């Protein structure tokens, strides 16, 4: 469903019958993919303890993100954020002027995180195919490591005021454009719009898998999602 619905968000389209052919091909990739069976019980041996950040500002961001993801920005109050952090709501204002500033900081952090990883990838290789494969793997890791941050990047950007909303959406658009440029360097006969139509479903599929509760082993899910994404982007083709 993510692959099928993804093209509606940026209002991408192609003349028929090419549009139907491309979209059907992408959906078929997902339908034909080998997905690992979910586990019946959590059997991973992992340390359930975690280190705690001492910065109060970071603690506020850490606790606000899951609240925004679970309830939506509008339904979360500053008092809710303060209570989750272990401080009063009024104390939140010592670190952020408004609740919207907390959301803006979280969304900016997510966008910049992806962009930094992109720059690191570009610095490691001059091969567009290898670079895009690394971007795909890194994006999948980011999404699965940060499902709540991914949720607000997808659903809560609209709560930002202009021009912050415009900057956030522009950052997301230009991030995808970098993927499109790499694919066009790999597939010289492709054109920009059909290429973007391939990139958008691949990322949306990963996004939806990350934010949807599941019982799959993490390693198997990583491998499945990157494999499906690579097929959508035709990275294995000569």
N, C-alpha and C positions, 0 to 999 in steps of 0.2 A: 504493500500500500504506500509506503514511503517513496519508493521509486516511481510509482504511478502518479502520485499527487505532487511530487516535488516541482514539476515544471510550472505549476499554477502560481507559486509564490513570486517568482520574478517575472511572471507573465511572458514566458518564452514560448515561441511558436514558430512553426515552419509551414510552408505550403504542403497541402496533402498531395499525394499519399506519403511523402517523406516523413512527415511528423509522426504518423501512426506507425510507420515501419521502424523508426528509431526508438520510439517509446516502447513498442512491443518487444523489440530486441533487448532493451534494458530490463524490462520486467521478466522476460524469459530467463535472463542470466540469474536473477534472484530465485525464480521458481525452480530452476534446475540445479541450484547450488546444493552441495552436500553440507548439511548442518549437523553438528555433533548433537547427540542425544543429551537432554538435560540430566543433571545428576539428581538422585533421590534425596540425598542428604549432603550437607556441607561437610566435606571430609578433608579440606585443605589444612595442613599443619601451618598455622600462622600465628604470629605474636599479636594478640588482640590489644596490647597496650599501645599507647601513642604518646609522643612527646607533645607538650603543650607550649604554644607560642606565648611569650610574655608580653609582647606589645599589645596594649589595650586596643589600639586602632585595628591591628590585625585580628584580634579576638572578635571584635565587632563584625568585621567582614566575614570571618570564618563562620560565625553563627547566623549572620543575616542571609547568606546565600542559600542554605537549605530551607530557611523559612520562606524566602521569596519563591523558591522552586516548588515547595509543597503547597503553599497557600495562595501564591500570587502576590505581587507587590502591593496591590491596593488593600488586601486583607491583612497585611502585617503592619502593626503599629511600632513606633519607636519604643514603647514600653515592652512589647513582645521581644524586640531585639535586645533591650537591656536585660530583661529577665533571663533570656537564653545565655547572655554573656556573664551574668552574675553581678550586674550593676543596675542602678536605677535608670529609667528612661531618660531623665534629664542629663545624666552623666554622658550619654551618647553624644550630646551636642558639644562636649569638650573636644571631640575628635572629628565630627562631621556636622556641617551647618544644617543639613536637612536629611530626611530619609532618602530623598532622591539622589543626594550626593553619595550615599552608600551604594545604591544601585549602579550609579554611573561609574564608581570606582571598580566595582566587581566586573562590569561589562568591559570596561577599558582594560582591565587586567587580563581577561580572557582573550580579547582581540590581540593585545600586545604579546601575550604568551605564544599564540599561534604564529605571529609575524616573526618573533625572535627565532622560533624553531625553523621557520622558512629560511631566514638569513643564514642560520647555521648549516642548513642543508645545502644552500647555494654555495657556501664557502668550502664545502667538502668535495664537491664534484662539479665537473663541467659537462657531464652527460645528462641530457634532459630526461631520458628514460629512467636512469638510475635515480636522478634527483626526484622525479615524480613518485617513484616507488617508495623512496624514503619519506617523502611528504605524506603519502598515504598511510604508511606504517605509523608515523608520528602523530598524525591526526587521529587515527584510531586509538592509539595509546592515550592521547590527551582526553578524548571523549569518554573512554571507559574509566579513566582515572578520576575524572571530574564531571560526573553525570549531572550533579546539581548546578554547577556553573554552566554547563552546556544547556541545561534547561532554561536558565534565565537569558542566556544569549539568544535562544530561539524565541522565547515567548514574552519576555518582559521589556525588550528594547523599546517598544511602543510607549512605555510609561515615562521615558525620558523627555524632557522639554527640548524644543528646538533651541540652539543648533546641535545639542548633544545627540539627539536622535538621528539627525542627518549624518553626523560624523560617524556614529556607530554603524549605521547601515552602509555608509560609503566604505568604511573599513572592511566590512564583510564582503561587499561587492568586489572591491579591488583585490582582496585575498583570493577569491575564486578566480578572478581574472588572471592571476599569476599561474594558476593551474591550467587555465585555458591556453595561455601562451606556451607553456611547456608541451602540452599535448599537440599544439599546432606545429611545434618544432619536430615532434616525433612522427606525426601523421601529416605529411606535407599536402595531401589532397583534401584534407578536411577543411571546413569553413568554421568561422567563429561561433555562429549561433548553434549549429548542431553539436559542436564541441562543448559549449556551455551546457547544453541539454544533457550531455553525458556526465559532466562533472557534478552538476546539481543533484541528480538522483544518487550518485555514489556517496556524497557527503551526507545527504538527508537520510539515507539508509543507515549509515553509521550513527548519526545523531539519534535516530529513533531507537536503534538497538541499545544505545548507551543509556537513554533515559527511561527505557521500559524495564520494569522488574523482571528478572530472569534467574534461572538456576543453572546456567551453563558454567562449565569450567572456564576461567578467565583466559587461559592460554588457547583453548580450543576456539573460544569466541573471537579472540584476536585474529587467529589464523583464518577463520571463516570469513570475517568481515573484510580483511585485507584481500583475501582471495577473490571475493565477489567484486570488491571495488576495482581490483586490477583487471578483471574481465570486463567490467563496465567501461573502463578507460582503454581497453585493448592494449595493455602494456606488454603482453606476451607476444604480440604480433611483430613480425620482422619489418 
